[in-house]
Amino acid sequence: MVVYKKINSIDELQSLYRKSLSIPETIGMHSLDNTIMADIKSFLGVMNLDYNKPVKIVTESEKYIKSIFDVGENIKAEDIE
């Protein structure tokens, strides 16, 4: 599954990170062009992304996707340029 999010604060980023820690599946956070791909469970890794733009969250965990619905701004795939 892929969801697109606009992260607007460090608190939102920390929330995504904290929620990921209880999920056994891999969770990736990618730049839109996939030039930067980080494991969301690596807080230092996700600090390399540009949060002035939306990011992709990639995982097979439906539980995680549901848990982050209210974190950040949800962006529809068709709205991504």
Sequence and secondary structure as in RCSB ss.txt:
>XXXX:A:sequence
MVVYKKINSIDELQSLYRKSLSIPETIGMHSLDNTIMADIKSFLGVMNLDYNKPVKIVTESEKYIKSIFDVGENI
KAEDIE
>XXXX:A:secstr
 EEEEE  SHHHHHHHHHHHTT  S EEEEETTSS EEETT HHHHTTS TTS EEEEES HHHHHHTTTSSEEE
 GGG  
